[in-house]
Amino acid sequence: MNYPKSFQNLVDSLKLLPGVGEKTAERYAFSILRLENDKVKEFGESILNINSKITTCPNCGCLSELNNCLFCDDKNRDNSIICVVENQKNVFILEKIGVFKTKYHVLGGLISPMDGINPEDLSINKLIERITKENIKEIILALRPGIEGNTTSLYIRKLLENTNVKVTQIAHGVPIGADMEYLDALTLEMALENRSEVS
């Protein structure tokens, strides 16, 4: 027996989310069905607002809302340091630690010729522009350990080798091949505290 069309449409929409299969989507849909009307409306508006209000900061590449960047506009951050990360999600993983107050720069990936990702496909040129324009003294490479992360780190270090910018990377307490979203806060905090200069 098929579900009513509107219900099936919701199930199909929920299945677009990563890790959500048929049964999970059905369970979510039944949960939404049990919500009060005002909560359903609020839920729907939240989804619509993702497309209409959330954008990418043209300066750092972080998530921003209506051109208001939480990080570029924060006067309490250390303006002389940029923490370089692979993606937008990594910014918020680092922020959850609560002890790290620098600017950020999102590369939008890592150099991986095997996957067709070259330096010009990332926001590395924008990073170099920012370093000059914003008078940056240090960049911290908080990239995923592994071939792609190391290649990207070495490429950036090479671009900056004749400058006065200190290039450090998070300590190798982060396991090789680990995805940053699965690391605990203490591991990340220790990795940041014990960062070393790239040689």
Backbone hydrogen bonds in HBPLUS format (Angstrom, degrees):
<---DONOR---> <-ACCEPTOR-->    atom                        ^
c    i                          cat <-CA-CA->   ^        H-A-AA   ^      H-
h    n   atom  resd res      DA  || num        DHA   H-A  angle D-A-AA Bond
n    s   type  num  typ     dist DA aas  dist angle  dist       angle   num
A0007-PHE N   A0004-PRO O   3.07 MM   3  5.43 118.9  2.46 108.4 123.0     1
A0008-GLN N   A0004-PRO O   2.93 MM   4  6.17 164.6  1.95 161.2 166.4     2
A0009-ASN N   A0005-LYS O   2.86 MM   4  6.08 152.5  1.93 150.9 158.7     3
A0010-LEU N   A0006-SER O   3.18 MM   4  6.42 149.7  2.28 138.2 145.1     4
A0011-VAL N   A0007-PHE O   2.99 MM   4  6.36 159.8  2.03 151.8 157.3     5
A0012-ASP N   A0008-GLN O   2.85 MM   4  6.10 163.1  1.88 152.1 156.5     6
A0013-SER N   A0009-ASN O   2.94 MM   4  6.13 147.4  2.05 140.8 149.9     7
A0014-LEU N   A0010-LEU O   2.90 MM   4  6.16 158.8  1.94 153.9 159.2     8
A0015-LYS N   A0011-VAL O   3.08 MM   4  6.32 141.4  2.23 144.6 154.8     9
A0016-LEU N   A0013-SER O   3.08 MM   3  5.49 158.8  2.13 109.2 115.9    10
A0017-LEU N   A0014-LEU O   3.13 MM   3  5.78 163.4  2.16 115.8 120.7    11
A0020-VAL N   A0017-LEU O   3.26 MM   3  5.66 157.0  2.32 134.3 132.5    12
A0025-ALA N   A0021-GLY O   2.91 MM   4  5.98 161.7  1.94 154.1 160.1    13
A0026-GLU N   A0022-GLU O   2.92 MM   4  6.17 153.6  1.99 149.4 156.8    14
A0027-ARG N   A0023-LYS O   2.96 MM   4  6.22 158.1  2.01 146.7 152.5    15
A0028-TYR N   A0024-THR O   2.88 MM   4  6.17 160.8  1.92 154.3 159.1    16
A0029-ALA N   A0025-ALA O   2.89 MM   4  6.06 158.4  1.94 146.3 152.7    17
A0030-PHE N   A0026-GLU O   2.94 MM   4  6.21 158.6  1.98 152.2 157.0    18
A0031-SER N   A0027-ARG O   3.02 MM   4  6.25 147.7  2.12 141.8 151.2    19
A0032-ILE N   A0028-TYR O   2.87 MM   4  6.20 156.1  1.93 153.7 159.9    20
A0033-LEU N   A0029-ALA O   2.96 MM   4  6.19 149.9  2.05 143.7 152.4    21
A0034-ARG N   A0030-PHE O   3.22 MM   4  6.48 132.9  2.46 135.5 146.1    22
A0034-ARG N   A0031-SER O   3.11 MM   3  5.24 134.3  2.32  97.6 109.8    23
A0035-LEU N   A0032-ILE O   3.10 MM   3  5.24 154.7  2.17 104.4 112.3    24
A0039-LYS N   A0036-GLU O   3.01 MM   3  5.30 124.6  2.33 105.1 119.3    25
A0040-VAL N   A0036-GLU O   3.01 MM   4  6.35 153.7  2.08 155.3 163.7    26
A0041-LYS N   A0037-ASN O   2.94 MM   4  6.18 156.8  1.99 148.2 154.6    27
A0042-GLU N   A0038-ASP O   2.97 MM   4  6.11 155.0  2.03 138.0 144.9    28
A0043-PHE N   A0039-LYS O   2.85 MM   4  6.01 154.0  1.91 144.2 151.5    29
A0044-GLY N   A0040-VAL O   2.91 MM   4  6.14 159.6  1.95 148.7 153.8    30
A0045-GLU N   A0041-LYS O   2.90 MM   4  6.13 156.4  1.96 148.6 155.3    31
A0046-SER N   A0042-GLU O   2.98 MM   4  6.17 149.1  2.08 143.4 151.5    32
A0047-ILE N   A0043-PHE O   3.24 MM   4  6.57 151.9  2.32 144.3 150.8    33
A0048-LEU N   A0044-GLY O   3.01 MM   4  6.33 159.7  2.05 148.5 154.3    34
A0049-ASN N   A0045-GLU O   2.82 MM   4  5.97 152.2  1.90 147.6 155.4    35
A0050-ILE N   A0047-ILE O   3.26 MM   3  5.39 138.0  2.44  98.4 109.3    36
A0051-ASN N   A0048-LEU O   3.22 MM   3  5.72 128.9  2.50 107.6 117.6    37
A0052-SER N   A0048-LEU O   3.19 MM   4  6.47 158.4  2.24 146.8 153.4    38
A0053-LYS N   A0049-ASN O   2.75 MM   4  5.22 158.6  1.80 141.2 145.4    39
A0066-LEU N   A0053-LYS O   3.04 MM  13  5.54 149.3  2.13 163.0 162.1    40
A0055-THR N   A0064-SER O   2.80 MM   9  5.32 172.5  1.81 157.6 159.4    41
A0064-SER N   A0055-THR O   2.81 MM   9  5.32 160.0  1.85 145.8 144.8    42
A0057-CYS N   A0062-CYS O   2.78 MM   5  5.43 171.7  1.79 166.8 168.7    43
A0061-GLY N   A0057-CYS O   2.92 MM   4  4.83 139.5  2.09 128.3 139.4    44
A0106-VAL N   A0060-CYS O   2.84 MM  46  6.13 169.4  1.85 176.0 178.4    45
A0065-GLU N   A0068-ASN O   3.46 MM   3  5.28 164.4  2.48 129.5 125.8    46
A0068-ASN N   A0065-GLU O   2.95 MM   3  5.28 141.2  2.11 108.3 119.9    47
A0073-ASP N   A0069-CYS O   3.20 MM   4  5.72 155.0  2.27 136.9 143.8    48
A0074-ASP N   A0071-PHE O   3.36 MM   3  5.20 156.9  2.42  97.7 104.4    49
A0078-ASP N   A0101-LYS O   2.91 MM  23  6.20 173.0  1.91 148.3 149.2    50
A0081-ILE N   A0078-ASP O   3.48 MM   3  6.02 172.3  2.49 114.6 116.7    51
A0137-LYS N   A0080-SER O   2.76 MM  57  5.20 152.0  1.83 133.7 142.6    52
A0138-GLU N   A0080-SER O   3.17 MM  58  6.55 157.8  2.22 160.3 161.6    53
A0103-LYS N   A0081-ILE O   3.16 MM  22  6.22 161.7  2.20 160.3 157.3    54
A0082-ILE N   A0138-GLU O   3.08 MM  56  6.58 154.5  2.14 150.5 157.6    55
A0140-ILE N   A0082-ILE O   2.85 MM  58  6.27 156.6  1.90 148.1 155.5    56
A0083-CYS N   A0103-LYS O   2.86 MM  20  6.18 164.4  1.89 141.1 143.9    57
A0105-HIS N   A0083-CYS O   2.92 MM  22  6.17 137.2  2.11 152.6 146.5    58
A0084-VAL N   A0140-ILE O   2.71 MM  56  5.93 162.9  1.74 160.3 166.4    59
A0142-ALA N   A0084-VAL O   2.90 MM  58  5.75 155.9  1.95 154.1 162.2    60
A0085-VAL N   A0105-HIS O   2.91 MM  20  6.23 163.4  1.94 158.6 163.3    61
A0107-LEU N   A0085-VAL O   2.91 MM  22  6.21 170.1  1.92 164.2 166.3    62
A0108-GLY N   A0086-GLU O   2.91 MM  22  5.60 131.6  2.15 137.9 150.8    63
A0109-GLY N   A0086-GLU O   2.97 MM  23  4.94 130.2  2.22 135.2 142.1    64
A0090-ASN N   A0087-ASN O   3.19 MM   3  5.62 128.6  2.47 106.0 117.5    65
A0091-VAL N   A0088-GLN O   3.14 MM   3  5.47 134.8  2.36 104.7 115.9    66
A0092-PHE N   A0089-LYS O   3.11 MM   3  5.50 119.2  2.49 105.7 118.5    67
A0093-ILE N   A0089-LYS O   3.11 MM   4  6.47 145.2  2.24 147.1 157.7    68
A0094-LEU N   A0090-ASN O   3.03 MM   4  6.25 162.2  2.06 150.9 153.9    69
A0095-GLU N   A0091-VAL O   2.93 MM   4  6.17 150.6  2.02 143.0 152.3    70
A0096-LYS N   A0092-PHE O   3.10 MM   4  6.14 139.3  2.27 135.7 143.6    71
A0097-ILE N   A0094-LEU O   3.20 MM   3  5.70 151.4  2.28 109.9 117.4    72
A0098-GLY N   A0095-GLU O   3.00 MM   3  5.49 132.5  2.23 110.5 121.4    73
A0123-SER N   A0107-LEU O   3.11 MM  16  4.90 158.9  2.16 128.6 135.1    74
A0112-SER N   A0117-ILE O   2.80 MM   5  4.87 157.3  1.85 135.8 143.7    75
A0115-ASP N   A0112-SER O   2.83 MM   3  5.42 140.6  1.98 117.2 128.0    76
A0117-ILE N   A0112-SER O   2.99 MM   5  4.87 166.6  2.01 130.0 125.6    77
A0116-GLY N   A0113-PRO O   2.95 MM   3  4.68 157.5  2.00  99.2 105.7    78
A0121-ASP N   A0118-ASN O   2.86 MM   3  5.38 156.6  1.92 119.2 127.1    79
A0122-LEU N   A0119-PRO O   3.09 MM   3  5.50 160.8  2.13 112.5 118.6    80
A0127-LEU N   A0123-SER O   3.15 MM   4  6.40 145.6  2.27 136.2 145.3    81
A0127-LEU N   A0124-ILE O   3.05 MM   3  4.95 116.9  2.47  92.6 108.4    82
A0128-ILE N   A0124-ILE O   3.02 MM   4  6.39 157.9  2.07 154.6 159.2    83
A0129-GLU N   A0125-ASN O   3.00 MM   4  6.29 155.9  2.06 146.8 153.5    84
A0130-ARG N   A0126-LYS O   2.93 MM   4  6.18 157.3  1.98 147.4 153.3    85
A0131-ILE N   A0127-LEU O   2.95 MM   4  6.23 156.1  2.01 152.5 159.0    86
A0132-THR N   A0128-ILE O   3.27 MM   4  6.54 156.5  2.33 146.6 151.0    87
A0133-LYS N   A0129-GLU O   2.89 MM   4  6.03 176.1  1.90 159.3 160.5    88
A0134-GLU N   A0130-ARG O   2.75 MM   4  5.50 164.6  1.77 150.6 154.6    89
A0136-ILE N   A0131-ILE O   3.11 MM   5  4.87 163.7  2.14 137.7 142.6    90
A0166-LYS N   A0137-LYS O   2.84 MM  29  6.17 168.0  1.86 151.9 147.9    91
A0139-ILE N   A0166-LYS O   2.89 MM  27  6.40 154.6  1.96 165.8 173.9    92
A0168-THR N   A0139-ILE O   2.95 MM  29  6.27 171.9  1.95 167.0 169.5    93
A0141-LEU N   A0168-THR O   2.72 MM  27  6.10 164.8  1.75 143.7 147.8    94
A0170-ILE N   A0141-LEU O   3.21 MM  29  6.39 156.1  2.27 143.1 141.5    95
A0150-ASN N   A0146-GLY O   2.87 MM   4  5.92 165.2  1.89 157.3 161.9    96
A0151-THR N   A0147-ILE O   2.86 MM   4  5.96 157.6  1.91 148.6 155.3    97
A0152-THR N   A0148-GLU O   2.98 MM   4  6.12 161.4  2.02 147.8 152.7    98
A0153-SER N   A0149-GLY O   2.93 MM   4  6.11 158.7  1.98 145.7 152.0    99
A0154-LEU N   A0150-ASN O   2.90 MM   4  6.08 165.4  1.92 151.6 155.1   100
A0155-TYR N   A0151-THR O   2.98 MM   4  6.13 152.5  2.06 144.2 152.1   101
A0156-ILE N   A0152-THR O   3.03 MM   4  6.26 162.1  2.07 151.3 155.2   102
A0157-ARG N   A0153-SER O   2.90 MM   4  6.10 162.6  1.93 151.2 156.7   103
A0158-LYS N   A0154-LEU O   2.94 MM   4  6.05 155.5  2.00 144.0 150.3   104
A0159-LEU N   A0155-TYR O   3.14 MM   4  6.44 151.1  2.23 143.1 150.3   105
A0160-LEU N   A0156-ILE O   3.18 MM   4  6.46 135.0  2.39 142.2 154.1   106
A0160-LEU N   A0157-ARG O   3.07 MM   3  5.15 132.2  2.31  97.0 110.2   107
A0161-GLU N   A0158-LYS O   3.42 MM   3  5.21 167.9  2.44 100.5 103.9   108
A0163-THR N   A0160-LEU O   3.09 MM   3  5.36 154.1  2.16 122.1 120.4   109
A0198-VAL N   A0167-VAL O   2.80 MM  31  5.82 163.7  1.83 145.3 149.6   110
A0169-GLN N   A0196-SER O   2.76 MM  27  5.59 149.2  1.85 153.4 161.6   111
A0196-SER N   A0169-GLN O   2.98 MM  27  5.59 141.5  2.14 154.8 160.1   112
A0171-ALA N   A0191-ALA O   2.82 MM  20  4.39 168.1  1.84 130.0 126.1   113
A0178-ALA N   A0175-PRO O   3.12 MM   3  5.43 161.0  2.16 130.0 129.9   114
A0182-TYR N   A0179-ASP O   2.97 MM   3  5.86 166.6  1.99 130.1 134.1   115
A0183-LEU N   A0180-MET O   3.19 MM   3  5.39 168.3  2.20 111.3 114.8   116
A0188-LEU N   A0184-ASP O   3.21 MM   4  6.53 163.9  2.24 154.9 159.3   117
A0189-GLU N   A0185-ALA O   2.85 MM   4  6.02 158.0  1.90 149.2 156.0   118
A0190-MET N   A0186-LEU O   2.92 MM   4  6.08 164.0  1.95 152.3 156.0   119
A0191-ALA N   A0187-THR O   2.96 MM   4  6.11 154.1  2.03 144.2 152.0   120
A0192-LEU N   A0188-LEU O   2.97 MM   4  6.19 153.8  2.03 148.9 155.2   121
A0193-GLU N   A0189-GLU O   2.91 MM   4  6.11 160.1  1.95 149.1 155.1   122
A0194-ASN N   A0190-MET O   2.95 MM   4  6.03 152.1  2.03 146.8 153.5   123
A0195-ARG N   A0192-LEU O   3.41 MM   3  5.26 154.2  2.48 110.3 106.6   124
